[in-house]
Amino acid sequence: MSIKSFLGIALAVFAMLGCAGQKEQVIRIDTRHGEIVAVLFDDTPVHKSNFLDLAESGRFDSTEFHRVIPDFMVQGGDVFSKEEMPAEEWPTLPAEILPHHFHKKGMIAAARQGNNINPERRSSGSQFYIVLGEEYTELELTTDMPKLQAAFMQYVQLQSQDSLRVLYNQLYEQEEFDSLTQVILSKRDEIEQSLNMKLTKDMSAEQIQAYTTVGGTPHLDGEYTVFGEVISGIDVAEKIAQEPRASRDRPVNPVYMTVKVESMSRSQIEREFGYVYQNEK
């Protein structure tokens, strides 16, 4: 073996060992329903650093999961309300929205104010949510539904589509809206060709795979910063989402949290939680 080949192998081995021994911060969120364990992403450094600072200083402790919606998400971490800080003084963070971090089930993202007052999509300085969501078919995922619905209403006015218009009216009157949606989706390609318009939206193979198997909330993609992922305890988040709710989706019985940070090597995380680190893009 040449010295050049030997050095190449040695460097590769050292790189592997360094990655395996690299320390990461594991987030442990304890609730009366159990513990949620998560990791934060290195390529959203502002959000990661901010979350770690809040957790390590104990500021998350005794905040609540104050908004919970089954099959959608659970939101919490309202540090500034707990500290009685005036709302106009609440700090925000610059958006770190990356296409490869999307809203599949188990992702952690930052809450924020709406686009009308927050066009830069800046994140809340403390509030976060854990994605639950639901599974979708590939047809549902890759269809621009608002555009298809408008095109469908135009299409059924054609004389050649009398029978389709009758079916639509029947399903609508019977309030069989799920069946109606499936009928509209089944006509997507036909309408595209007939009206010469694009009714699909682009999604990566990774997104399609995740949303059709694990589930999530794809309509939030590109709008909120996703900065972490649950690696254990997603069932705990699902239990929290099932809490009886009062107004504004607040649990009737408060669900408090304490948040701790633990340093672990990547190899230990992979061994203990089965979480496989991907190369961040």
C-alpha positions as CSV (number, residue, x, y, z in Angstrom):
1,M,0.0,0.0,0.0
2,S,1.3,3.4,-0.9
3,I,1.9,6.1,1.7
4,K,-0.8,8.2,0.0
5,S,-3.4,5.4,0.3
6,F,-2.5,4.8,3.9
7,L,-2.8,8.4,4.8
8,G,-6.2,8.6,3.1
9,I,-7.5,5.6,5.1
10,A,-6.1,7.0,8.3
11,L,-7.8,10.4,7.7
12,A,-11.1,8.7,7.0
13,V,-10.9,6.6,10.2
14,F,-10.1,9.7,12.3
15,A,-13.0,11.6,10.8
16,M,-15.4,8.7,11.6
17,L,-14.1,8.5,15.2
18,G,-14.4,12.3,15.6
19,C,-18.0,12.2,14.4
20,A,-18.9,9.3,16.7
21,G,-17.4,11.1,19.7
22,Q,-18.8,14.5,18.9
23,K,-20.9,15.9,21.8
24,E,-24.4,17.0,21.1
25,Q,-27.0,18.6,23.4
26,V,-30.0,16.4,24.0
27,I,-33.2,18.2,25.1
28,R,-35.4,16.5,27.7
29,I,-38.9,18.0,28.2
30,D,-40.6,16.5,31.2
31,T,-44.4,16.6,31.6
32,R,-47.1,14.8,33.6
33,H,-47.7,12.6,30.5
34,G,-44.0,11.6,30.3
35,E,-40.8,12.7,28.7
36,I,-40.1,14.1,25.3
37,V,-36.5,13.8,24.1
38,A,-35.2,15.9,21.2
39,V,-32.1,17.1,19.3
40,L,-31.6,20.5,17.7
41,F,-30.1,21.2,14.3
42,D,-26.6,22.8,13.8
43,D,-27.7,24.6,10.6
44,T,-30.3,26.7,12.5
45,P,-27.7,28.1,14.9
46,V,-29.6,31.1,16.2
47,H,-32.6,29.0,17.1
48,K,-30.5,26.3,18.6
49,S,-28.5,28.7,20.8
50,N,-31.5,30.5,21.9
51,F,-33.4,27.4,22.9
52,L,-30.3,26.0,24.8
53,D,-29.9,29.3,26.7
54,L,-33.5,29.3,27.8
55,A,-33.4,25.7,28.8
56,E,-30.1,25.8,30.7
57,S,-31.1,28.9,32.6
58,G,-34.4,27.2,33.7
59,R,-36.6,29.8,32.0
60,F,-38.7,27.1,30.3
61,D,-39.5,25.5,33.6
62,S,-43.2,25.9,34.6
63,T,-44.3,27.1,31.2
64,E,-47.1,25.2,29.6
65,F,-48.1,23.5,26.5
66,H,-50.8,26.2,26.1
67,R,-52.2,25.3,22.6
68,V,-52.9,21.8,21.6
69,I,-54.7,20.4,18.5
70,P,-55.0,16.7,17.8
71,D,-53.4,15.5,14.5
72,F,-51.8,18.9,14.1
73,M,-49.4,20.1,16.8
74,V,-48.7,21.0,20.5
75,Q,-47.3,24.5,21.3
76,G,-45.6,25.7,24.4
77,G,-42.7,27.5,26.0
78,D,-44.3,31.0,26.5
79,V,-41.4,32.2,28.7
80,F,-42.2,35.9,28.4
81,S,-45.8,35.7,29.5
82,K,-44.6,33.7,32.5
83,E,-42.1,36.4,33.3
84,E,-44.7,39.1,32.9
85,M,-42.8,40.9,30.2
86,P,-44.9,43.4,28.2
87,A,-45.8,41.9,24.8
88,E,-44.3,44.7,22.9
89,E,-40.9,43.8,24.4
90,W,-40.9,40.1,23.5
91,P,-37.7,39.4,21.5
92,T,-37.9,37.6,18.2
93,L,-35.4,35.7,16.1
94,P,-34.4,36.0,12.4
95,A,-36.0,33.2,10.3
96,E,-33.8,30.2,9.5
97,I,-36.1,28.5,7.1
98,L,-34.3,25.7,5.2
99,P,-36.0,23.5,2.5
100,H,-34.5,20.2,3.9
101,H,-36.1,20.8,7.3
102,F,-39.8,20.4,6.8
103,H,-42.8,19.7,8.9
104,K,-42.9,15.9,9.1
105,K,-44.2,14.4,12.3
106,G,-41.9,14.9,15.3
107,M,-40.2,18.1,14.0
108,I,-39.8,21.1,16.4
109,A,-40.4,24.5,14.9
110,A,-40.7,28.1,16.2
111,A,-44.1,29.8,16.5
112,R,-44.4,33.3,15.1
113,Q,-46.8,36.1,14.4
114,G,-48.6,36.2,11.0
115,N,-47.3,37.6,7.8
116,N,-49.5,40.6,8.0
117,I,-47.5,42.1,10.8
118,N,-44.4,39.9,10.4
119,P,-43.5,39.6,6.7
120,E,-39.9,38.6,7.5
121,R,-41.3,35.5,9.3
122,R,-39.3,36.2,12.4
123,S,-39.7,33.6,15.1
124,S,-40.9,33.9,18.6
125,G,-38.0,34.2,21.0
126,S,-39.3,31.3,23.1
127,Q,-42.5,29.6,21.9
128,F,-42.1,26.4,19.9
129,Y,-44.3,23.6,18.7
130,I,-44.0,19.9,18.0
131,V,-45.5,18.7,14.8
132,L,-48.0,15.9,14.8
133,G,-50.1,16.1,11.7
134,E,-51.5,13.2,9.6
135,E,-50.5,11.0,6.6
136,Y,-51.3,12.0,3.0
137,T,-51.5,10.3,-0.3
138,E,-49.0,11.4,-2.9
139,L,-51.8,12.8,-5.0
140,E,-53.0,15.0,-2.1
141,L,-49.4,16.2,-1.4
142,T,-48.5,17.2,-5.0
143,T,-51.8,19.0,-5.8
144,D,-52.4,22.7,-5.5
145,M,-55.8,22.3,-3.9
146,P,-57.0,25.9,-3.9
147,K,-56.1,26.2,-7.6
148,L,-57.6,22.8,-8.4
149,Q,-60.9,23.6,-6.6
150,A,-61.2,26.9,-8.6
151,A,-60.4,25.1,-11.9
152,F,-62.9,22.3,-11.0
153,M,-65.7,24.8,-10.7
154,Q,-64.8,26.1,-14.1
155,Y,-64.5,22.7,-15.6
156,V,-67.9,21.4,-14.4
157,Q,-69.7,24.2,-16.2
158,L,-68.7,22.7,-19.6
159,Q,-71.6,21.0,-21.3
160,S,-69.6,17.8,-21.7
161,Q,-69.4,17.5,-17.9
162,D,-73.1,17.5,-17.1
163,S,-72.8,14.1,-15.2
164,L,-69.8,15.3,-13.2
165,R,-71.7,18.5,-12.2
166,V,-74.7,16.4,-11.1
167,L,-72.4,14.2,-9.0
168,Y,-70.8,17.2,-7.4
169,N,-74.2,18.7,-6.5
170,Q,-75.3,15.4,-4.9
171,L,-72.2,15.0,-2.8
172,Y,-72.3,18.6,-1.7
173,E,-76.0,18.5,-0.7
174,Q,-75.4,15.3,1.3
175,E,-72.4,16.9,2.9
176,E,-70.1,14.1,1.9
177,F,-67.1,16.4,1.7
178,D,-64.4,13.7,1.9
179,S,-65.9,11.9,-1.1
180,L,-66.2,15.2,-2.9
181,T,-62.6,16.0,-2.3
182,Q,-61.6,12.6,-3.8
183,V,-63.7,13.2,-6.9
184,I,-62.0,16.6,-7.4
185,L,-58.6,15.1,-6.9
186,S,-59.3,12.2,-9.4
187,K,-60.0,14.8,-12.1
188,R,-56.8,16.8,-11.6
189,D,-54.8,15.5,-14.6
190,E,-57.9,15.6,-16.8
191,I,-58.6,19.2,-15.9
192,E,-55.0,20.2,-16.3
193,Q,-55.0,18.9,-19.8
194,S,-58.4,20.3,-20.7
195,L,-57.8,23.8,-19.3
196,N,-54.1,23.9,-20.1
197,M,-53.0,24.9,-16.6
198,K,-50.6,23.5,-14.0
199,L,-52.4,22.2,-10.9
200,T,-49.5,20.5,-9.2
201,K,-46.9,21.7,-6.8
202,D,-43.3,20.6,-6.5
203,M,-42.3,18.4,-3.5
204,S,-39.0,16.6,-2.9
205,A,-38.8,12.8,-2.9
206,E,-37.9,13.1,0.8
207,Q,-41.0,15.1,1.6
208,I,-43.2,12.7,-0.3
209,Q,-41.7,9.7,1.5
210,A,-42.1,11.3,4.9
211,Y,-45.6,12.7,4.5
212,T,-47.0,9.5,3.0
213,T,-45.5,7.2,5.7
214,V,-44.8,9.2,8.9
215,G,-47.2,12.2,8.3
216,G,-46.9,15.8,9.2
217,T,-48.2,19.3,8.3
218,P,-46.9,20.1,4.8
219,H,-48.9,23.3,4.4
220,L,-46.6,24.9,7.0
221,D,-43.4,24.2,4.9
222,G,-41.5,27.3,4.0
223,E,-43.4,29.5,6.5
224,Y,-41.9,28.6,9.9
225,T,-38.3,27.8,11.1
226,V,-37.9,24.0,11.8
227,F,-34.9,23.7,14.1
228,G,-35.1,20.3,15.9
229,E,-36.6,16.8,16.0
230,V,-38.1,14.6,18.6
231,I,-36.1,11.3,19.0
232,S,-38.2,9.8,21.8
233,G,-41.6,10.5,23.3
234,I,-43.7,11.5,20.3
235,D,-46.5,9.5,21.9
236,V,-46.2,11.9,24.9
237,A,-46.9,14.8,22.6
238,E,-49.9,12.9,21.1
239,K,-51.3,12.4,24.6
240,I,-50.9,16.1,25.4
241,A,-52.8,16.9,22.1
242,Q,-55.7,14.8,23.4
243,E,-56.2,16.9,26.5
244,P,-59.7,18.5,26.9
245,R,-59.5,22.0,25.6
246,A,-61.0,25.4,26.5
247,S,-61.0,28.5,24.3
248,R,-58.1,29.0,22.0
249,D,-57.2,25.3,22.2
250,R,-55.8,25.7,25.7
251,P,-55.9,22.5,27.9
252,V,-58.4,22.7,30.6
253,N,-55.9,21.1,33.0
254,P,-52.5,22.8,32.5
255,V,-49.7,20.7,31.1
256,Y,-46.5,22.2,32.6
257,M,-43.0,21.4,31.4
258,T,-39.5,21.4,32.8
259,V,-36.7,21.4,30.2
260,K,-33.2,20.1,30.8
261,V,-30.1,19.8,28.6
262,E,-27.8,16.7,28.5
263,S,-24.6,16.3,26.6
264,M,-24.2,13.0,24.8
265,S,-22.0,11.7,22.0
266,R,-23.7,11.1,18.6
267,S,-22.8,7.4,18.8
268,Q,-24.5,7.2,22.2
269,I,-27.6,9.0,20.9
270,E,-27.8,6.7,17.9
271,R,-27.4,3.6,20.2
272,E,-29.9,4.7,22.8
273,F,-32.6,6.3,20.7
274,G,-32.0,4.8,17.2
275,Y,-31.6,8.3,15.8
276,V,-29.4,8.4,12.7
277,Y,-27.7,11.7,12.0
278,Q,-27.9,13.0,8.4
279,N,-25.4,15.2,6.8
280,E,-26.8,18.7,7.1
281,K,-27.0,20.5,3.8
